[in-house]
Amino acid sequence: MSQGVRGWHVELWPSRSLTRGGLRIFLILLALCFGVFFLMTATAPGSTVSRPGLATALLMIIPFIVVVFGCVVWAFAANNREGRYTERLHFDGDRLVIEADHPKRAPKRWEFQPYWTRVMVRTTREVENQLILRQQDRAVAIGGFLTPEERTDLAEEIRTALSRFNASNA
């Protein structure tokens, strides 16, 4: 078997366009926007509301601002957590091994015999170019977070690696 095939591995993870530092900056800007809104409302020129009445109105708005800010923070935290999901594909001796690590679930591992493994790309109503590795009675969909083009490219890369692996063991 060639060394290049034995050393073949791919690690997949969802793309994250917003880094932790970018998220901090966004949240600070959001808090500043809420603060500016709060101050502009409190000091609006020509307002006929008395100061005590305005203070009462603003105090009624604060819980809603806190809830909105909290929901935004929670949504970004959940999105970041999902972004730590990884899938690894590699040849481990005579097997193609797929490992999936999700931050909220137990790690999963599948092993396929390269000779019997088929790479399928299919389009359903829900998923365009779904990438599936199939061996007899087992099938595993991988790269669900990739774009359809990336799944097609990955399928070709896996087919090439399987072909080289099978050719070197023939």
N, C-alpha and C positions, 0 to 999 in steps of 0.2 A: 504494500500500500504506500502511496506517495505521502511524504511528510506534509505537503500543502493541504491535502484533504483531511488528514488526521488533525491538523491544527485549525480547521475551518470553524469559525464561530461568528455569530451575529448577536448583538444586543439591541433590543428595541425598547423605546420608551416614548411616551407622548411628548409632543413638542410643547414647550411652555414659552410663550412670548413675553410673559411678565415675570421678571426675576423677583426675589424677595426684596431687594433694594428698591426696585421699581414699585412693588406693592406698597412699601412703606411711604414712598413719595406720594403715590396716589392717595393713600389714606390721609396723609397730612394735608394734601391739597383739598380733599373732600371735607375734612374737619374745618379747614380755613374758610371754605365756601359756606359751610353752615354758620360759622362764626360771623362772617361778613353779612350774611342774610339776617342773622339775629341782630347785629348792631344796626344795620340799615333800617330794619323794621322798628327798632326801638327809638331811633333818632330821625325818623322820616319827617322832613319839613312839611308844615301845613297840616299835620295830624291834629284832629279835633279830639282825640282820645286823651283823657287825663293820664298823668304819669302812673298813678296807682292802677288804673284800668289797663294801661298798656303792659305794666309789669305782670298783672294777672294773666293777660292774654298770652304773653310770651312764656310764662311759666306753664301754661297749658300746652304750648307748642313743644317745649323741651322734651317731654317723654316721646313724642313722635319722632323727633330728630334723633334721639338716642336709639330708638327701635330701628329706624332706617339705617343708621350708621352700623348698628350691631348686625343687621341682616347682611349688609355689604361685607363686613369683616367675616362673618360666618360663611358666606358664599365663596369668597376668595380662599378661605382656609380649606374648605371642602374641595375646591378645585385644585389647590396645591397638593393636598393629600392624594387625590386621584392621579396627579402627575408623577407620583413616585412609583407607579406601577411599571414593572419591567418584564420583558420576555427575553429569554436567552435560548438560542439554538446553537448546538455544537455537536461535533462528532466525539463520542466518548468510546474509544476503542472501536468496536464494531457496531455501534448503535448511534442513531441520531437522537439526541436528547433535547427535549424542550422543557424549560423551567419557567414558571410564571410566579412572580412575587408581587402580591397585592398588599398594600399597607393595612387593609382591614380584614384580610382572609388568610387562611393557612396557605403556605407555598404549595404549588402543584408541580408535578414532574411526570412527563410522559416519555417513554422510550419506544423508538421505532427501529425495525430492522431496515437498513437502507435499501436492500434489494426489493422489498415488498412495499415500500413507501411510495405513494402516488401524490403528486402535487396537483391540486385542483384550484381553479379560479372560476367562481360562478357569481352571477348577478341575480339577486333576489329583489323583491319589492323594497326591502329595508336596507340592503347593503349592495353597493356596486363593487364588483371585483373582490368578493369575499375570498380570502386565502385559506384553504383547508388542506391539511396533511392527513392522508387516509392510509390505513393499513388494515386490510380485512374488515374486522368488525369495529374498529376504532376510528374516530375522526376528531381532529382538533382544529378549531379555527384560530388563526393567529393574526396579529397585526391589525386588530379591529380599530385601533386609533390612528392607523396610517391612512394616507390619501389613497384613492383607488389606483393611481399611477404608481405609488410607492409599493402597494401590495403586488401589483403586476411585476414590477422590477424585482421584488424580493422573491416571488415565485420562480422567476427565471434564474436567479442566483442559486436558489435551493436546488432546482432541477440540474443545474450545471454541477454543483457540488455532489449531488447524488450520482450523477453520471460518472464523474471522475472517481468517486469512491467505488462504485460498482465495477468500473473498468479496471481499476487497480487490483481488485479482488477476484477477477475472472480467471 
